[in-house]
Amino acid sequence: MQTYTGKLAVLYQGEGDRQLSQALADRLAVPLYASVAHDCPESFFLSWREGCLKLLDKELLKKGGLVVDIAPRNGEQRSWPAPKQDALAQALGRKTKTIIDATTGWGQDSLHIFRMGYNLLCIERSPVMAELLSDGFNRLLAEDWMQTLKLQPPQLLRGNAIELLQALDAPPDCIYLDPMFPPKRKKSALAKKSMVVLRELLGDDQDKELLFEAALQATARRVVVKNPDYAEPLGGKPSESYQGKLLRYDVYLKN
Ligand SMILES: C[S@@+](CC[C@H](N)C(=O)[O-])C[C@H]1O[C@@H](n2cnc3c(N)ncnc32)[C@H](O)[C@@H]1O
């Protein structure tokens, strides 16, 4: 179990139920604060604000915070299922129905995949990210369009995908991987704040080669890896590649 001692605290500032904040702090084995003292050792905070669970660093304390954003991305159609027409959909494959996102993170790729109508299972090993995802998926469930269409949010499995993929009941058509790669430069002006904070909180995913091997074993048809465009392919020469903006989807087909 990852420990967040001295790194993370839960902040309860009067919004919502204090017991929920206490239970969250207990689950993560971190302190619960009513305010942030200037000399407090923690650099990250979880707090319920405006009805969402938010992750904050010291810079974000006054500004707001980061949430699992459940709104469709720019340019994405709001109908359900959204058309499968972009580079990600091509990489996932025309015949694919069932997908596991083994590196769910902020859930942005997962939610895009879900909105295209695939049958999706999500895995996340960081307990903090899993709490944020669970809050996001609960908000998704409450959306009018989800209620009208009687849809359930994707199921979320908490834990290391390298182990969980070995214990699946049935292999999915596709396993999707987006592990954390080292940045090209130390500080990139282009990096999104959510990804900067994620990297500071969790570090790079050092075991991504093992994850790739586990995914290749566990999938029925294909593994798709999202890479920054400067990164070497994770599993050697891919069967196919699709170019996105500053990124590449490498596809490994299983024989
Ligand atoms: C770059 S982020 C993924 C971002 C995500 N695609 C999105 O759209 O928000 C990588 C995430 O994968 C998770 N992760 C990496 N290796 C994992 C593993 N072996 N099992 C489960 N989660 C893993 C990390 O904890 C991190 O949250």
The ligand as an SDF file (V2000), in Angstrom:
LIG
                    3D

 27 29  0  0  0  0  0  0  0  0999 V2000
   -0.5690    9.2220  -17.4230 C   0  0  0  0  0  0  0  0  0  0  0  0
   -1.7600    8.7180  -16.2520 S   0  0  0  0  0  0  0  0  0  0  0  0
   -3.1270    8.2250  -17.2410 C   0  0  0  0  0  0  0  0  0  0  0  0
   -3.9540    9.3740  -17.7210 C   0  0  0  0  0  0  0  0  0  0  0  0
   -5.2650    8.9250  -18.3250 C   0  0  0  0  0  0  0  0  0  0  0  0
   -5.0970    8.2160  -19.5680 N   0  0  0  0  0  0  0  0  0  0  0  0
   -6.2260   10.0860  -18.4990 C   0  0  0  0  0  0  0  0  0  0  0  0
   -6.7920   10.2200  -19.6050 O   0  0  0  0  0  0  0  0  0  0  0  0
   -6.4430   10.8500  -17.5420 O   0  0  0  0  0  0  0  0  0  0  0  0
   -1.1720    7.1580  -15.6910 C   0  0  0  0  0  0  0  0  0  0  0  0
   -2.0240    6.5600  -14.5690 C   0  0  0  0  0  0  0  0  0  0  0  0
   -1.8630    5.1330  -14.6360 O   0  0  0  0  0  0  0  0  0  0  0  0
   -1.7440    4.6170  -13.3420 C   0  0  0  0  0  0  0  0  0  0  0  0
   -0.9850    3.3640  -13.4500 N   0  0  0  0  0  0  0  0  0  0  0  0
    0.2650    3.2000  -13.9380 C   0  0  0  0  0  0  0  0  0  0  0  0
    0.6580    1.9190  -13.8840 N   0  0  0  0  0  0  0  0  0  0  0  0
   -0.3860    1.2340  -13.3430 C   0  0  0  0  0  0  0  0  0  0  0  0
   -0.5880   -0.1420  -13.0100 C   0  0  0  0  0  0  0  0  0  0  0  0
    0.3690   -1.0630  -13.1890 N   0  0  0  0  0  0  0  0  0  0  0  0
   -1.7760   -0.5090  -12.4880 N   0  0  0  0  0  0  0  0  0  0  0  0
   -2.7630    0.4280  -12.2830 C   0  0  0  0  0  0  0  0  0  0  0  0
   -2.6130    1.7430  -12.5520 N   0  0  0  0  0  0  0  0  0  0  0  0
   -1.4370    2.1450  -13.0810 C   0  0  0  0  0  0  0  0  0  0  0  0
   -1.0170    5.7080  -12.5650 C   0  0  0  0  0  0  0  0  0  0  0  0
   -1.2780    5.5840  -11.1650 O   0  0  0  0  0  0  0  0  0  0  0  0
   -1.6120    6.9740  -13.1650 C   0  0  0  0  0  0  0  0  0  0  0  0
   -2.7470    7.3880  -12.4600 O   0  0  0  0  0  0  0  0  0  0  0  0
  1  2  1  0
  2  3  1  0
  2 10  1  0
  3  4  1  0
  4  5  1  0
  5  6  1  0
  5  7  1  0
  7  8  2  0
  7  9  1  0
 10 11  1  0
 11 12  1  0
 11 26  1  0
 12 13  1  0
 13 14  1  0
 13 24  1  0
 14 15  1  0
 14 23  1  0
 15 16  2  0
 16 17  1  0
 17 18  1  0
 17 23  2  0
 18 19  1  0
 18 20  2  0
 20 21  1  0
 21 22  2  0
 22 23  1  0
 24 25  1  0
 24 26  1  0
 26 27  1  0
M  CHG  2   2   1   9  -1
M  END
$$$$
